[in-house]
Amino acid sequence: MHRSTLPLLFVATAAAAPLPAAAAQQVATWTVGSDPTLVIGTLEGTPEETLVNILAATELADGTIVLQNSTRGLFEVRWYDAGGQLISTGSRFGEGPFEFEYANLLRHAGDSVLVVEESGRYAIFGPRAEEVREGRLVLGTLARLGVTQGAGGGRLVTLRSPPSRGLPEPGTRRGVGSHVISIGVERPAVDTVGVHMGPRSHIEGLDNGVWFYATPFFVDGHVAVGGDLVWIGDSAERTVFGYRAPIGGPVVAIEAPFERTPVSGGDRRRAREAYSALGSGDDEARWARYARSMEYPDEMPWYGDLRTDRLGNVWIQEYEPFWAEGPSRWVVFSPDGRHIADASIPGNVLPACARRPAWRCSGRGDYLEIGDDYLLLQVRDEWGAAYVHRYELTKGSDTRR
């Protein structure tokens, strides 16, 4: 297999010039319903009816929901009809054909899905779990991001994170600096975009192994894939950049339309109280000691999260501390950088990890997919059982800004 790698490109986000003020435009109001229109999963039932851990989910054109249910010793892809009834289960835990141990599910061309793991093994399944094709790519370390869909074909976008080099500066989860992007041509018809991020902070010795956590009011690097663009932002900076592979320079720049909020004495107190309450027994004492020694940045990040929807639009969340209440506010931009909507997600709809100290929460979060008129989330009940909830996304009338 021939492999060539183009030169690395360093993108210094801190040097970006501010964008000019946007002219008055029509901005829609988008809202998410407070009650799910579809629930997949159950608390009590057979293994085929219950869910353990949903790492990815997507909705096909006919309403079929495809999800990845996997954890240690378990891997499966399930297909559910538009009414939430199980249609089929594909793949399973193992090393044989169309089997995986630690892999990631991605929406592929049309209504097929792609499963790919760190080793480079991949499989493509049809819209009814048909085993279409399998093979191997040269990927290195992989964390799922997405597949771009451009006129010249799709590209697999991967995220690679180097090992942690210890705790970062207060208020950061990784070293703030330049993002490093590399393009590697793995085979004639397959391009990959590897986005290399800085180290994450960690605490060792809590329960089993290493638990990732975020210091209060942390800034973070964000990557999202939508349409044929890769979006990269750093919440220490206001600007988010869109790149098109093969990457040369940013082709679109977006400014988060929020103000940066100072970290008050009350914010520090509430953060210490929340972190002191984590864990139990010896772990609780460790967290209490950590909470007393916390340091804080002077300001909160420019924004909280960066996502893309199935249409390629960019969603930027207004930053909120983990004790926030009420709806979560997002602004939506078109792929060419126009502010097209203000979106609101009710507080009761948000996944549990959206508002809690970031400990034992998945780094990718529980936002599974934002569609044209729906939102897919993973939620858990008080007993820890996992479900997929589908909520209606209503795109309301425009308002002048």
Secondary structure, DSSP 8 states (H G I E B T S, - for coil): ---EE---EEE-GGG----------EEEEEEE-SS-SEEE--SSS-TTT--S-EEEEEE-TTS-EEEEEEETTEEEEEEE-TTS-EEEEE--BSSSTT-BSSEEEEE-STT-EEEEETTSEEEEE-TTS-EEEEEE----S-EEEEEEEETTEEEEEEEE-----S--STTBSS--S-EEEEEEEEETTEEEEEEE-----EEESSSSSEEEB--TT-B-EEEEEETTEEEEEETTSSEEEEEESS-SS-SEEEE------B--HHHHHHHHHHHHTSSSTHHHHHHHHHHHT----SB--S-SEEEE-TTS-EEEE----TT--S-EEEEEE-TTS-EEEEEEE-TTTS-GGGSS-SBS--TT-SEEEE-SSEEEEEEE-TT--EEEEEEEEEEEEEEE-
